[in-house]
């Protein structure tokens, strides 16, 4: 979705709110759009900015298919606030899904797409902070933006140390929430890209024979061909052949790149 298309979406969604939009420049020189949306706090209209970028719709390829558009999950037991936050996030062109409790969210299958979680601290049953711990235990790495009307410094410190993107105290500015969501989606987009890259590398690594994988471990440990030959009992020429195959199959353009690949894959170096 380019800037013109994105602005058209925002314009259409903002007409119902009687909003106006404009174009400006962010600090990084990236085009931004400004729209007026109804405040979650007092119902007034506020001008908010959101920078359209690839996180709105990310075309990553995993297992032969592209991922869906970015999604913002909102979990809050206050129905009016939950709906209000949902309207705000939708106003900048993002897909939103709403849940009244952590349990409801857990019953939902996470998509293969960049996403983030806007989470109230005080929830019925499992609290927001406890839910953050449970997600970490389950290795569910979704960026979290906390919001609460009853926060304190120790609570915010605990949330941020556990990896939260932001800890917002109600009432908060609409722009602060949108900025936090933007950071969260960018973080999850990078995670998806990194995981996709590692997955592709792992697939290449699996095409190596057992001997080639062994040679790769020695090469990335810094051994010369002659040293490798002496370690595993083969000729130096044979090492050169295997090393060439490794470089070709992995698509490495240099030894330094091959070392980085080994690090990403967690290839165990031999103990010398």
Secondary structure as the mmCIF struct_conf table of DSSP 4:
data_model
#
loop_
_struct_conf.conf_type_id
_struct_conf.id
_struct_conf.beg_label_comp_id
_struct_conf.beg_label_asym_id
_struct_conf.beg_label_seq_id
_struct_conf.end_label_comp_id
_struct_conf.end_label_asym_id
_struct_conf.end_label_seq_id
HELX_RH_AL_P HELX_RH_AL_P1 UNK A 3 UNK A 15
TURN_TY1_P TURN_TY1_P1 UNK A 16 UNK A 18
STRN STRN1 UNK A 21 UNK A 25
TURN_TY1_P TURN_TY1_P2 UNK A 27 UNK A 28
BEND BEND1 UNK A 29 UNK A 29
STRN STRN2 UNK A 31 UNK A 38
TURN_TY1_P TURN_TY1_P3 UNK A 40 UNK A 42
BEND BEND2 UNK A 43 UNK A 43
STRN STRN3 UNK A 45 UNK A 50
TURN_TY1_P TURN_TY1_P4 UNK A 54 UNK A 56
BEND BEND3 UNK A 57 UNK A 57
STRN STRN4 UNK A 61 UNK A 62
TURN_TY1_P TURN_TY1_P5 UNK A 63 UNK A 64
STRN STRN5 UNK A 65 UNK A 66
STRN STRN6 UNK A 71 UNK A 75
BEND BEND4 UNK A 77 UNK A 77
HELX_RH_AL_P HELX_RH_AL_P2 UNK A 79 UNK A 90
TURN_TY1_P TURN_TY1_P6 UNK A 91 UNK A 93
STRN STRN7 UNK A 95 UNK A 99
BEND BEND5 UNK A 100 UNK A 101
HELX_RH_AL_P HELX_RH_AL_P3 UNK A 102 UNK A 106
TURN_TY1_P TURN_TY1_P7 UNK A 107 UNK A 107
BEND BEND6 UNK A 108 UNK A 108
HELX_LH_PP_P HELX_LH_PP_P1 UNK A 109 UNK A 111
BEND BEND7 UNK A 112 UNK A 113
STRN STRN8 UNK A 115 UNK A 120
BEND BEND8 UNK A 121 UNK A 122
BEND BEND9 UNK A 124 UNK A 126
HELX_RH_AL_P HELX_RH_AL_P4 UNK A 128 UNK A 137
TURN_TY1_P TURN_TY1_P8 UNK A 138 UNK A 139
STRN STRN9 UNK A 143 UNK A 148
BEND BEND10 UNK A 149 UNK A 150
HELX_RH_AL_P HELX_RH_AL_P5 UNK A 153 UNK A 161
TURN_TY1_P TURN_TY1_P9 UNK A 162 UNK A 163
BEND BEND11 UNK A 165 UNK A 165
STRN STRN10 UNK A 166 UNK A 169
BEND BEND12 UNK A 170 UNK A 171
HELX_RH_AL_P HELX_RH_AL_P6 UNK A 174 UNK A 206
TURN_TY1_P TURN_TY1_P10 UNK A 207 UNK A 207
BEND BEND13 UNK A 208 UNK A 208
HELX_RH_AL_P HELX_RH_AL_P7 UNK A 210 UNK A 220
TURN_TY1_P TURN_TY1_P11 UNK A 221 UNK A 222
HELX_RH_AL_P HELX_RH_AL_P8 UNK A 225 UNK A 232
TURN_TY1_P TURN_TY1_P12 UNK A 233 UNK A 233
HELX_RH_AL_P HELX_RH_AL_P9 UNK A 236 UNK A 250
TURN_TY1_P TURN_TY1_P13 UNK A 251 UNK A 251
BEND BEND14 UNK A 253 UNK A 254
HELX_RH_AL_P HELX_RH_AL_P10 UNK A 255 UNK A 265
TURN_TY1_P TURN_TY1_P14 UNK A 266 UNK A 266
HELX_LH_PP_P HELX_LH_PP_P2 UNK A 267 UNK A 271
#
